[in-house]
Amino acid sequence: MPFIDTPETNALKSKVEKLLSEIPDFVDENRNLKINVIKDCAENGNVKLLEPLLKNPQTKKAFFSPVLDSIVFSTAKFKEFLEYSSACNSYSKYLGQKIGLYMGDSSLLDRNEVVLNFPFKDCVLEGGQRKEDGLDTYYEYDDKKGEYTEKQSKRREVFYNEVLAQDEIDSLFSSKAFCNAKRYEKGKAEKCIKVNRDAELNTKRGLPEDTITDNLIIKGNNLLALHSLKKEFAGKIKLIYIDPPYNTGSDSFAYNDNFNHSSWLTFMKNRLEVARELLRYDGFIAIHCDDNEQAYLQVLLNDIFSHDNYLNTVCVKMSHLSGMKMSHKDRKIPKIKEFIHIYKRFGNPTLNEYFIAGEWQTVLDRYTKFVEKCDDDCKNWKVRNLNEKIKELNIPQDKRLDFCIENASNIFRTAVNDSFSKFPKNKYFEKIKSAQGLEKFIFNGEEVIFADAKIKVFEGKKLPAESIGDIWSDIGINNLHNEGNVQLQNGKKPEKLLERIISVFSSESDIVLDYHLGSGTTAAVAHKMNRQYIGIEQLDYGENDSVVRLQNVINGDQSGISKSVNWHGGGSFVYLELAKKNETALEQISACKSLEDLTELFDELCSKYFLHYNVRVKEFRKEIESEHFKQLSLKQQKEMFSRMLDLNQLYVNADDRHDKNTGLTKDDIAITEDFYQLKKDGE
């Protein structure tokens, strides 16, 4: 039954508002209730909502019902009551207000609780990025038949619900052990059991003295790697740039479940939430995307980072009007752009100034006057028209730009400045000091601005310079396959693009993170620009891997931005792998050439690795000896063996480093303990 205005209902409304307004998470800065946040808590059965409602007899009676020996919360009834309470039934409530969407008396534009809801939002998607073709074959034990039966479905992803499987999530997000650590320097690679912590450098950049100062490349699941970085790098990263899978159906994000779109959002949300914890208070995050998900991604980012911390969405030209896209131009405007959503972590951090080369006619078209500085007294200087001076000197057309650049300190324009309005409009130069103590020139009662302030050096050549806007169409996108001497079939980003992002949002020695590293563009550019970097990648690109590219950088790679930043090689980085547990078992199963190989592996799987909770070892052993199992293809047999394993235990937790079954060497344990600064046995 819908709520109607009665004294009892109004009294209940007042009581609910009073109870909820006392909970900080449920009110905004103007003490208005965040209705959507409260609704989410109601749907999730959040204790911070249910507890005050249960304690009050009036609200307990209204929204809870006794069922056997329990009390059940009526979510639907409570949400209906919220709708009733916030409804604007009076015409007079709208008088004098702006047009738009409202929640109660407040415009949605003025509220912060508008969030993006989607299936799996409150879950964790482990997110292995293996591409699967067709259907996923798996096996379940049939109690009635007393045997394992083959089933098929679309691929099943590993989801963890944050309420129902909190223990699994705690284990999943525990710091992982490292293995196969190597330090790469020019011309050599050596085992690494200890990372560098430069106290002097850390002091200069305002970080704790024991912060790791090595460049790091981590191979393994990026969600787990991000959580493994929290203890060491939380609040220390200045810039995060990621170029995640775009969810186009043709990239590495190939989840074939019924909520492909929602899976992608969950995948992103899980990683962005921990990435936010890693950022410095004055840090930035830049996320590269295309049309497929950019709109939903921005709403998700508003939810995680807050709309107040949104800076820009940059539009980047990433392809030409050519190729297959032109075959559909009669039905769709060809797409040649991508987006970069940029958010700050907190406060009002400053951006570094960045200039691009421009044309004189575009940048300096208003600089039309030329002053001849004949002596030290500026009142004696003679002012001419720039074109008249060029004609007088008979400078040929192809030399005029060179002349203007060489004489930029004599070419000027004037601008109205209220601070100088008291000065007379004399037709000669005057030198004054501004309120800030700076020397300024005045001509004709206006401030003089010389052209040399707009001249910058680009790759050793002086050119007119202009500030960047939020449309970047000048990034070179040809011949990217040559950069770094590695290739990536799709999605390789130009070094110039990363050079611009890193220049604007970080300074030398700052830490830059990319947890979708791919072929290593971010790390390569950060290395050349003297930034510390952390790169995470879970896919193996073989000879085109980021490790190969960074070795090329150390050895003096001259592609990409090398010439513009005067790069000649040097430096080092440390390579680490998340130590595998059940992931190793999966690789062993994959390597088997026959049923005999699988059978020989069976005992090792049972004794050394973590099995799925519903596996019945005795029954499974009988099953693999049956004629039915022998008639299956090797691929199906391998799939059935793989399903024995607990996919939640793919990597080794650092706390389990001394377990004999982990397979960790002394060196692996040493680098793990040094990285996390853990106490060694006996200490």
Secondary structure, DSSP 8 states (H G I E B T S, - for coil): ------HHHHHHHHHHHHHHHTSGGGB-TTS-B-HHHHHHHHHHT-HHHHHHHHHSHHHHHHHEEEETTEEEE-HHHHHHHHHHHH----GGGGTT--SS-EETTEEGGG-S------TTTTEEE--------S-EEEEEEETTTTEEEEEEES----EEETTTTHHHHHHHTS-B-EEEEEEEETTEEEE-S-----HHHHHHTTS-TTS--S-EEEES-HHHHHHHHHHHHTTTEEEEEE------SSSS----STTHHHHHHHHHHHHHHHHHHHEEEEEEEEEEE-TTTHHHHHHHHHHHH-GGGEEEEEEEE-S-S-GGGGGGTTTS----EEEEEEEESSS-------EEE--HHHHSTT--EEEE--SS-GGG-EEEEHHHHHHHTT--GGGHHHHHHHTGGGEEEEE--GGGTTS---SSEEEEE-TTS-EEEEETTEEEEEGGGGEEEETTEEEEEEE--SEE--S--SSGGGGGG---SS----HHHHHHHHHHH--TT-EEEESS-TTTHHHHHHHHTT-EEEEEE-S--GGGSHHHHHHHHHTT--STTTTTTT------EEEEEE-BSHHHHHHHHHH--SHHHHHHHHHHHHHHS-B-TT--HHHHHHHHTSHHHHTS-HHHHHHHHHTTB-GGG-B-BGGGTT-GGG---HHHHHHHHHHHT---TT-
